[in-house]
Amino acid sequence: MIDIHCHILPGLDDGPKNLEQAVEMAVLAKQSGISKIIATPHFLNMVYAVDFKAVYTGATVLSRELKKQKISLEIFSGAEIRIAHNTGLLLKKGLLPSLANSKYYLFELPDIFIKDGILRVLQQLREQEIFPIIAHPERNHTIMKNPGVINDFGNEKALFQVTGDSVLGKNGKLCQKITKDMIQLGQVQFIGSDGHDIEFRKPSLENVYKAVKKISDEKTARKILIENPEMILDQASGGKHMGKRVG
Ligand SMILES: [Fe+2]
């Protein structure tokens, strides 16, 4: 499986504090059937000062260490970007990191937002022909109060990534219900672990795959946890799916 949302880079945000902890997360991810991780530290979320250089350096340092320790897990650079009124402008200026240098970008919504404001940003992103992925909509307060917003964002061509723990019910009953409904309605294109450590928010997806299979079917589990993420990495390397939109 490929994890497209994981805070595994050391010392950048609320993920691992050092390289040793990052390696422990990598080992756990590998054991749970993950072969590739797109590392997505918080970006522009006003708490952590993460820039482009820090993301690339972090991914390179961790990759090198994993190779040295013979842990076969590939790390790609990425970011979880806090969406704001100026996101379109920052994207135009080339100031936002994408997932593995592809045209897919992972965006985090503010907990409280005005729908029309986000729709305007999504329109601006669409004009720039990128593929925005909204991270864990099922855990967002505004969406939990009004899940219908998911449809509105989907109509604006947003893609959705839910969190593995939400599928398993670890984020509460409402999150699980929204997630289940989204999967059954075909609104989920990706599932990420949103891993932060090896104890509370683990980079693990093995039980998630089984749960998705149960909620829908094997084909859907494969698509969400393997094939769609592969398409991001393939598109990034200019492969056969270049420019083709997931979903
Ligand atoms: Fe995250």
py3Dmol code that shows the C-alpha trace and the ligand (Angstrom):
import py3Dmol

protein = """\
ATOM      1  CA  MET A   1       0.000   0.000   0.000  1.00  0.00           C
ATOM      2  CA  ILE A   2       0.970   3.620  -0.429  1.00  0.00           C
ATOM      3  CA  ASP A   3       0.360   6.114   2.370  1.00  0.00           C
ATOM      4  CA  ILE A   4      -0.193   9.597   0.924  1.00  0.00           C
ATOM      5  CA  HIS A   5      -0.605  11.381   4.265  1.00  0.00           C
ATOM      6  CA  CYS A   6       1.969  10.807   6.986  1.00  0.00           C
ATOM      7  CA  HIS A   7       3.927  13.082   9.306  1.00  0.00           C
ATOM      8  CA  ILE A   8       7.125  11.060   9.259  1.00  0.00           C
ATOM      9  CA  LEU A   9       9.828  13.670   8.646  1.00  0.00           C
ATOM     10  CA  PRO A  10      11.899  14.274  11.790  1.00  0.00           C
ATOM     11  CA  GLY A  11      11.827  17.522  13.723  1.00  0.00           C
ATOM     12  CA  LEU A  12       9.523  19.493  11.427  1.00  0.00           C
ATOM     13  CA  ASP A  13       6.075  19.414  13.012  1.00  0.00           C
ATOM     14  CA  ASP A  14       4.136  17.331  15.549  1.00  0.00           C
ATOM     15  CA  GLY A  15       5.483  14.132  13.977  1.00  0.00           C
ATOM     16  CA  PRO A  16       8.691  12.372  15.133  1.00  0.00           C
ATOM     17  CA  LYS A  17      11.104  14.519  17.123  1.00  0.00           C
ATOM     18  CA  ASN A  18      14.247  12.977  15.656  1.00  0.00           C
ATOM     19  CA  LEU A  19      15.570  10.606  13.008  1.00  0.00           C
ATOM     20  CA  GLU A  20      15.456   7.627  15.360  1.00  0.00           C
ATOM     21  CA  GLN A  21      11.700   8.066  15.960  1.00  0.00           C
ATOM     22  CA  ALA A  22      11.118   8.567  12.223  1.00  0.00           C
ATOM     23  CA  VAL A  23      12.863   5.255  11.522  1.00  0.00           C
ATOM     24  CA  GLU A  24      10.673   3.536  14.150  1.00  0.00           C
ATOM     25  CA  MET A  25       7.599   4.849  12.311  1.00  0.00           C
ATOM     26  CA  ALA A  26       9.021   3.580   9.007  1.00  0.00           C
ATOM     27  CA  VAL A  27       9.536   0.099  10.470  1.00  0.00           C
ATOM     28  CA  LEU A  28       5.952   0.015  11.769  1.00  0.00           C
ATOM     29  CA  ALA A  29       4.585   1.241   8.423  1.00  0.00           C
ATOM     30  CA  LYS A  30       6.556  -1.419   6.564  1.00  0.00           C
ATOM     31  CA  GLN A  31       5.233  -4.133   8.908  1.00  0.00           C
ATOM     32  CA  SER A  32       1.661  -2.998   8.237  1.00  0.00           C
ATOM     33  CA  GLY A  33       2.042  -3.490   4.489  1.00  0.00           C
ATOM     34  CA  ILE A  34       3.011   0.030   3.412  1.00  0.00           C
ATOM     35  CA  SER A  35       5.795   0.163   0.816  1.00  0.00           C
ATOM     36  CA  LYS A  36       5.795   3.864  -0.031  1.00  0.00           C
ATOM     37  CA  ILE A  37       5.036   6.985   1.987  1.00  0.00           C
ATOM     38  CA  ILE A  38       4.477  10.511   0.774  1.00  0.00           C
ATOM     39  CA  ALA A  39       5.723  12.560   3.724  1.00  0.00           C
ATOM     40  CA  THR A  40       3.324  15.403   4.432  1.00  0.00           C
ATOM     41  CA  PRO A  41       4.442  17.776   7.197  1.00  0.00           C
ATOM     42  CA  HIS A  42       2.100  20.632   8.112  1.00  0.00           C
ATOM     43  CA  PHE A  43       2.689  23.549   5.753  1.00  0.00           C
ATOM     44  CA  LEU A  44       1.476  27.128   6.390  1.00  0.00           C
ATOM     45  CA  ASN A  45      -0.560  26.032   9.381  1.00  0.00           C
ATOM     46  CA  MET A  46       0.795  28.930  11.466  1.00  0.00           C
ATOM     47  CA  VAL A  47       2.346  26.714  14.142  1.00  0.00           C
ATOM     48  CA  TYR A  48       5.297  25.088  12.368  1.00  0.00           C
ATOM     49  CA  ALA A  49       7.735  26.947  10.148  1.00  0.00           C
ATOM     50  CA  VAL A  50       8.170  24.357   7.416  1.00  0.00           C
ATOM     51  CA  ASP A  51       9.475  25.466   4.017  1.00  0.00           C
ATOM     52  CA  PHE A  52      10.309  23.747   0.722  1.00  0.00           C
ATOM     53  CA  LYS A  53      13.928  23.191   1.657  1.00  0.00           C
ATOM     54  CA  ALA A  54      13.035  21.583   4.985  1.00  0.00           C
ATOM     55  CA  VAL A  55      10.646  19.148   3.255  1.00  0.00           C
ATOM     56  CA  TYR A  56      13.186  18.039   0.639  1.00  0.00           C
ATOM     57  CA  THR A  57      16.060  17.858   3.092  1.00  0.00           C
ATOM     58  CA  GLY A  58      13.937  15.881   5.585  1.00  0.00           C
ATOM     59  CA  ALA A  59      12.812  13.393   2.929  1.00  0.00           C
ATOM     60  CA  THR A  60      16.366  12.946   1.646  1.00  0.00           C
ATOM     61  CA  VAL A  61      17.861  12.448   5.113  1.00  0.00           C
ATOM     62  CA  LEU A  62      15.212   9.883   6.082  1.00  0.00           C
ATOM     63  CA  SER A  63      15.485   8.015   2.746  1.00  0.00           C
ATOM     64  CA  ARG A  64      19.253   7.776   3.156  1.00  0.00           C
ATOM     65  CA  GLU A  65      18.940   6.463   6.707  1.00  0.00           C
ATOM     66  CA  LEU A  66      16.377   3.821   5.674  1.00  0.00           C
ATOM     67  CA  LYS A  67      18.674   2.640   2.887  1.00  0.00           C
ATOM     68  CA  LYS A  68      21.581   2.514   5.323  1.00  0.00           C
ATOM     69  CA  GLN A  69      19.545   0.362   7.721  1.00  0.00           C
ATOM     70  CA  LYS A  70      18.242  -1.765   4.820  1.00  0.00           C
ATOM     71  CA  ILE A  71      14.591  -0.895   5.486  1.00  0.00           C
ATOM     72  CA  SER A  72      12.830  -1.092   2.131  1.00  0.00           C
ATOM     73  CA  LEU A  73      10.355   1.750   2.388  1.00  0.00           C
ATOM     74  CA  GLU A  74      10.375   4.574  -0.143  1.00  0.00           C
ATOM     75  CA  ILE A  75       9.861   8.150   1.014  1.00  0.00           C
ATOM     76  CA  PHE A  76       8.540  10.918  -1.245  1.00  0.00           C
ATOM     77  CA  SER A  77       8.271  14.590  -0.387  1.00  0.00           C
ATOM     78  CA  GLY A  78       4.926  16.312   0.072  1.00  0.00           C
ATOM     79  CA  ALA A  79       3.016  18.569   2.428  1.00  0.00           C
ATOM     80  CA  GLU A  80      -0.315  19.046   4.137  1.00  0.00           C
ATOM     81  CA  ILE A  81      -1.071  22.633   3.181  1.00  0.00           C
ATOM     82  CA  ARG A  82      -3.478  24.724   5.248  1.00  0.00           C
ATOM     83  CA  ILE A  83      -5.920  26.216   2.748  1.00  0.00           C
ATOM     84  CA  ALA A  84      -6.428  30.000   2.955  1.00  0.00           C
ATOM     85  CA  HIS A  85      -7.765  32.876   0.879  1.00  0.00           C
ATOM     86  CA  ASN A  86      -4.364  33.306  -0.826  1.00  0.00           C
ATOM     87  CA  THR A  87      -3.740  29.622  -1.680  1.00  0.00           C
ATOM     88  CA  GLY A  88      -4.411  30.192  -5.401  1.00  0.00           C
ATOM     89  CA  LEU A  89      -1.909  33.032  -5.533  1.00  0.00           C
ATOM     90  CA  LEU A  90       0.779  31.068  -3.667  1.00  0.00           C
ATOM     91  CA  LEU A  91       0.274  28.166  -6.042  1.00  0.00           C
ATOM     92  CA  LYS A  92       0.667  30.479  -9.045  1.00  0.00           C
ATOM     93  CA  LYS A  93       3.952  31.724  -7.614  1.00  0.00           C
ATOM     94  CA  GLY A  94       5.191  28.136  -7.201  1.00  0.00           C
ATOM     95  CA  LEU A  95       5.355  28.425  -3.433  1.00  0.00           C
ATOM     96  CA  LEU A  96       3.405  25.278  -2.539  1.00  0.00           C
ATOM     97  CA  PRO A  97       4.866  21.743  -2.509  1.00  0.00           C
ATOM     98  CA  SER A  98       2.816  19.062  -4.243  1.00  0.00           C
ATOM     99  CA  LEU A  99       2.657  15.348  -3.490  1.00  0.00           C
ATOM    100  CA  ALA A 100       5.821  13.778  -4.889  1.00  0.00           C
ATOM    101  CA  ASN A 101       6.211  16.619  -7.409  1.00  0.00           C
ATOM    102  CA  SER A 102       2.969  15.639  -9.134  1.00  0.00           C
ATOM    103  CA  LYS A 103      -0.034  17.816  -9.906  1.00  0.00           C
ATOM    104  CA  TYR A 104      -1.794  16.509  -6.783  1.00  0.00           C
ATOM    105  CA  TYR A 105      -1.747  18.728  -3.681  1.00  0.00           C
ATOM    106  CA  LEU A 106      -2.977  17.819  -0.206  1.00  0.00           C
ATOM    107  CA  PHE A 107      -4.984  20.561   1.505  1.00  0.00           C
ATOM    108  CA  GLU A 108      -6.188  20.846   5.090  1.00  0.00           C
ATOM    109  CA  LEU A 109      -9.322  22.901   5.752  1.00  0.00           C
ATOM    110  CA  PRO A 110      -9.592  25.299   8.692  1.00  0.00           C
ATOM    111  CA  ASP A 111     -11.879  23.784  11.330  1.00  0.00           C
ATOM    112  CA  ILE A 112     -14.391  26.584  10.927  1.00  0.00           C
ATOM    113  CA  PHE A 113     -14.815  27.875   7.385  1.00  0.00           C
ATOM    114  CA  ILE A 114     -17.237  29.669   5.104  1.00  0.00           C
ATOM    115  CA  LYS A 115     -18.202  27.326   2.298  1.00  0.00           C
ATOM    116  CA  ASP A 116     -18.264  29.960  -0.436  1.00  0.00           C
ATOM    117  CA  GLY A 117     -14.749  31.099   0.478  1.00  0.00           C
ATOM    118  CA  ILE A 118     -13.351  27.576   0.051  1.00  0.00           C
ATOM    119  CA  LEU A 119     -15.327  27.079  -3.164  1.00  0.00           C
ATOM    120  CA  ARG A 120     -13.693  30.234  -4.557  1.00  0.00           C
ATOM    121  CA  VAL A 121     -10.225  28.903  -3.699  1.00  0.00           C
ATOM    122  CA  LEU A 122     -11.065  25.528  -5.292  1.00  0.00           C
ATOM    123  CA  GLN A 123     -12.130  27.352  -8.469  1.00  0.00           C
ATOM    124  CA  GLN A 124      -8.794  29.187  -8.534  1.00  0.00           C
ATOM    125  CA  LEU A 125      -6.938  25.895  -8.110  1.00  0.00           C
ATOM    126  CA  ARG A 126      -8.970  24.318 -10.892  1.00  0.00           C
ATOM    127  CA  GLU A 127      -8.030  27.134 -13.256  1.00  0.00           C
ATOM    128  CA  GLN A 128      -4.396  26.222 -12.635  1.00  0.00           C
ATOM    129  CA  GLU A 129      -5.092  22.619 -13.626  1.00  0.00           C
ATOM    130  CA  ILE A 130      -3.944  20.957 -10.445  1.00  0.00           C
ATOM    131  CA  PHE A 131      -5.746  18.227  -8.520  1.00  0.00           C
ATOM    132  CA  PRO A 132      -6.600  19.317  -4.972  1.00  0.00           C
ATOM    133  CA  ILE A 133      -7.074  16.565  -2.390  1.00  0.00           C
ATOM    134  CA  ILE A 134      -8.919  17.550   0.777  1.00  0.00           C
ATOM    135  CA  ALA A 135      -7.418  15.861   3.828  1.00  0.00           C
ATOM    136  CA  HIS A 136      -9.735  14.140   6.315  1.00  0.00           C
ATOM    137  CA  PRO A 137     -13.020  16.012   5.647  1.00  0.00           C
ATOM    138  CA  GLU A 138     -14.730  13.609   8.081  1.00  0.00           C
ATOM    139  CA  ARG A 139     -12.773  15.163  10.981  1.00  0.00           C
ATOM    140  CA  ASN A 140     -13.540  18.776  10.111  1.00  0.00           C
ATOM    141  CA  HIS A 141     -15.972  20.512  12.494  1.00  0.00           C
ATOM    142  CA  THR A 142     -17.827  22.473   9.821  1.00  0.00           C
ATOM    143  CA  ILE A 143     -18.259  19.355   7.674  1.00  0.00           C
ATOM    144  CA  MET A 144     -19.278  17.192  10.638  1.00  0.00           C
ATOM    145  CA  LYS A 145     -22.126  19.640  11.190  1.00  0.00           C
ATOM    146  CA  ASN A 146     -23.031  19.712   7.522  1.00  0.00           C
ATOM    147  CA  PRO A 147     -21.687  16.736   5.535  1.00  0.00           C
ATOM    148  CA  GLY A 148     -23.502  18.024   2.431  1.00  0.00           C
ATOM    149  CA  VAL A 149     -20.538  20.370   1.919  1.00  0.00           C
ATOM    150  CA  ILE A 150     -18.576  17.333   0.666  1.00  0.00           C
ATOM    151  CA  ASN A 151     -20.843  17.222  -2.390  1.00  0.00           C
ATOM    152  CA  ASP A 152     -20.335  20.920  -3.085  1.00  0.00           C
ATOM    153  CA  PHE A 153     -16.546  20.559  -2.943  1.00  0.00           C
ATOM    154  CA  GLY A 154     -16.720  17.396  -5.056  1.00  0.00           C
ATOM    155  CA  ASN A 155     -18.653  19.347  -7.697  1.00  0.00           C
ATOM    156  CA  GLU A 156     -15.691  21.725  -7.773  1.00  0.00           C
ATOM    157  CA  LYS A 157     -13.506  18.688  -8.620  1.00  0.00           C
ATOM    158  CA  ALA A 158     -11.950  18.341  -5.186  1.00  0.00           C
ATOM    159  CA  LEU A 159     -10.734  14.838  -4.333  1.00  0.00           C
ATOM    160  CA  PHE A 160     -10.963  13.420  -0.810  1.00  0.00           C
ATOM    161  CA  GLN A 161      -8.608  11.574   1.524  1.00  0.00           C
ATOM    162  CA  VAL A 162     -10.083  10.123   4.710  1.00  0.00           C
ATOM    163  CA  THR A 163      -8.042   8.940   7.684  1.00  0.00           C
ATOM    164  CA  GLY A 164      -7.505   5.241   8.299  1.00  0.00           C
ATOM    165  CA  ASP A 165      -8.404   5.597  11.981  1.00  0.00           C
ATOM    166  CA  SER A 166     -11.782   7.130  11.015  1.00  0.00           C
ATOM    167  CA  VAL A 167     -12.615   3.996   9.021  1.00  0.00           C
ATOM    168  CA  LEU A 168     -11.812   1.928  12.108  1.00  0.00           C
ATOM    169  CA  GLY A 169     -13.958   4.097  14.401  1.00  0.00           C
ATOM    170  CA  LYS A 170     -11.019   5.448  16.419  1.00  0.00           C
ATOM    171  CA  ASN A 171     -12.082   9.056  15.795  1.00  0.00           C
ATOM    172  CA  GLY A 172     -15.624   8.562  17.079  1.00  0.00           C
ATOM    173  CA  LYS A 173     -18.940   7.326  15.726  1.00  0.00           C
ATOM    174  CA  LEU A 174     -19.801  10.398  13.655  1.00  0.00           C
ATOM    175  CA  CYS A 175     -16.433  10.421  11.856  1.00  0.00           C
ATOM    176  CA  GLN A 176     -16.865   6.721  11.147  1.00  0.00           C
ATOM    177  CA  LYS A 177     -20.384   7.211   9.787  1.00  0.00           C
ATOM    178  CA  ILE A 178     -19.345  10.064   7.487  1.00  0.00           C
ATOM    179  CA  THR A 179     -16.374   7.998   6.284  1.00  0.00           C
ATOM    180  CA  LYS A 180     -18.488   4.923   5.645  1.00  0.00           C
ATOM    181  CA  ASP A 181     -21.111   6.944   3.753  1.00  0.00           C
ATOM    182  CA  MET A 182     -18.412   8.609   1.665  1.00  0.00           C
ATOM    183  CA  ILE A 183     -16.809   5.268   0.770  1.00  0.00           C
ATOM    184  CA  GLN A 184     -20.161   3.756  -0.193  1.00  0.00           C
ATOM    185  CA  LEU A 185     -21.061   6.818  -2.267  1.00  0.00           C
ATOM    186  CA  GLY A 186     -17.724   6.610  -4.099  1.00  0.00           C
ATOM    187  CA  GLN A 187     -16.556   9.960  -2.694  1.00  0.00           C
ATOM    188  CA  VAL A 188     -13.263   8.695  -1.254  1.00  0.00           C
ATOM    189  CA  GLN A 189     -10.291   8.568  -3.614  1.00  0.00           C
ATOM    190  CA  PHE A 190      -7.578   8.071  -0.970  1.00  0.00           C
ATOM    191  CA  ILE A 191      -7.026   6.869   2.583  1.00  0.00           C
ATOM    192  CA  GLY A 192      -3.998   8.110   4.488  1.00  0.00           C
ATOM    193  CA  SER A 193      -2.796   7.034   7.913  1.00  0.00           C
ATOM    194  CA  ASP A 194      -2.094  10.627   9.019  1.00  0.00           C
ATOM    195  CA  GLY A 195       0.492   8.894  11.180  1.00  0.00           C
ATOM    196  CA  HIS A 196       2.397  10.999  13.697  1.00  0.00           C
ATOM    197  CA  ASP A 197       4.063   8.471  16.008  1.00  0.00           C
ATOM    198  CA  ILE A 198       4.190   4.768  16.866  1.00  0.00           C
ATOM    199  CA  GLU A 199       1.756   4.919  19.757  1.00  0.00           C
ATOM    200  CA  PHE A 200      -1.340   7.061  19.235  1.00  0.00           C
ATOM    201  CA  ARG A 201      -1.534   7.942  15.547  1.00  0.00           C
ATOM    202  CA  LYS A 202       0.295   5.094  13.881  1.00  0.00           C
ATOM    203  CA  PRO A 203       1.366   4.839  10.220  1.00  0.00           C
ATOM    204  CA  SER A 204      -0.568   1.623   9.787  1.00  0.00           C
ATOM    205  CA  LEU A 205      -3.130   0.629   7.145  1.00  0.00           C
ATOM    206  CA  GLU A 206      -3.467  -3.154   7.279  1.00  0.00           C
ATOM    207  CA  ASN A 207      -6.724  -3.258   9.281  1.00  0.00           C
ATOM    208  CA  VAL A 208      -8.015  -0.337   7.242  1.00  0.00           C
ATOM    209  CA  TYR A 209      -7.752  -2.334   4.012  1.00  0.00           C
ATOM    210  CA  LYS A 210      -9.801  -5.135   5.574  1.00  0.00           C
ATOM    211  CA  ALA A 211     -12.385  -2.663   6.904  1.00  0.00           C
ATOM    212  CA  VAL A 212     -12.823  -0.965   3.512  1.00  0.00           C
ATOM    213  CA  LYS A 213     -13.246  -4.382   1.905  1.00  0.00           C
ATOM    214  CA  LYS A 214     -16.016  -5.112   4.388  1.00  0.00           C
ATOM    215  CA  ILE A 215     -17.744  -1.731   3.923  1.00  0.00           C
ATOM    216  CA  SER A 216     -17.610  -2.003   0.124  1.00  0.00           C
ATOM    217  CA  ASP A 217     -15.538  -4.555  -1.762  1.00  0.00           C
ATOM    218  CA  GLU A 218     -11.985  -5.628  -2.587  1.00  0.00           C
ATOM    219  CA  LYS A 219     -11.934  -3.625  -5.821  1.00  0.00           C
ATOM    220  CA  THR A 220     -12.656  -0.403  -3.927  1.00  0.00           C
ATOM    221  CA  ALA A 221     -10.052  -1.170  -1.243  1.00  0.00           C
ATOM    222  CA  ARG A 222      -7.421  -1.762  -3.928  1.00  0.00           C
ATOM    223  CA  LYS A 223      -8.380   1.395  -5.768  1.00  0.00           C
ATOM    224  CA  ILE A 224      -8.287   3.662  -2.718  1.00  0.00           C
ATOM    225  CA  LEU A 225      -5.243   2.217  -0.982  1.00  0.00           C
ATOM    226  CA  ILE A 226      -3.097   1.089  -3.894  1.00  0.00           C
ATOM    227  CA  GLU A 227      -4.129   2.123  -7.407  1.00  0.00           C
ATOM    228  CA  ASN A 228      -5.109   5.767  -6.919  1.00  0.00           C
ATOM    229  CA  PRO A 229      -1.974   6.584  -4.886  1.00  0.00           C
ATOM    230  CA  GLU A 230       0.095   4.769  -7.537  1.00  0.00           C
ATOM    231  CA  MET A 231      -1.407   7.119 -10.077  1.00  0.00           C
ATOM    232  CA  ILE A 232       0.015  10.105  -8.171  1.00  0.00           C
ATOM    233  CA  LEU A 233       3.506   8.624  -8.139  1.00  0.00           C
ATOM    234  CA  ASP A 234       3.198   7.516 -11.741  1.00  0.00           C
ATOM    235  CA  GLN A 235       2.025  10.943 -12.841  1.00  0.00           C
ATOM    236  CA  ALA A 236       4.919  12.503 -10.932  1.00  0.00           C
ATOM    237  CA  SER A 237       7.383  10.405 -12.868  1.00  0.00           C
ATOM    238  CA  GLY A 238       5.702  11.140 -16.216  1.00  0.00           C
ATOM    239  CA  GLY A 239       4.294   7.631 -16.547  1.00  0.00           C
ATOM    240  CA  LYS A 240       1.326   6.255 -18.428  1.00  0.00           C
ATOM    241  CA  HIS A 241      -1.288   8.021 -16.313  1.00  0.00           C
ATOM    242  CA  MET A 242       0.256  11.448 -16.833  1.00  0.00           C
ATOM    243  CA  GLY A 243      -2.431  14.104 -16.548  1.00  0.00           C
ATOM    244  CA  LYS A 244      -5.217  11.625 -15.933  1.00  0.00           C
ATOM    245  CA  ARG A 245      -7.373  12.522 -12.988  1.00  0.00           C
ATOM    246  CA  VAL A 246      -8.024  10.035 -10.221  1.00  0.00           C
ATOM    247  CA  GLY A 247     -11.652   9.369  -9.315  1.00  0.00           C
TER     248      GLY A 247
END
"""
ligand_1 = """\
1
LIG
Fe -2.040 15.390 8.898
"""
view = py3Dmol.view(width=600, height=400)
view.addModel(protein, "pdb")
view.setStyle({"model": 0}, {"cartoon": {"style": "trace"}})
view.addModel(ligand_1, "xyz")
view.setStyle({"model": 1}, {"stick": {}})
view.zoomTo()
view.show()
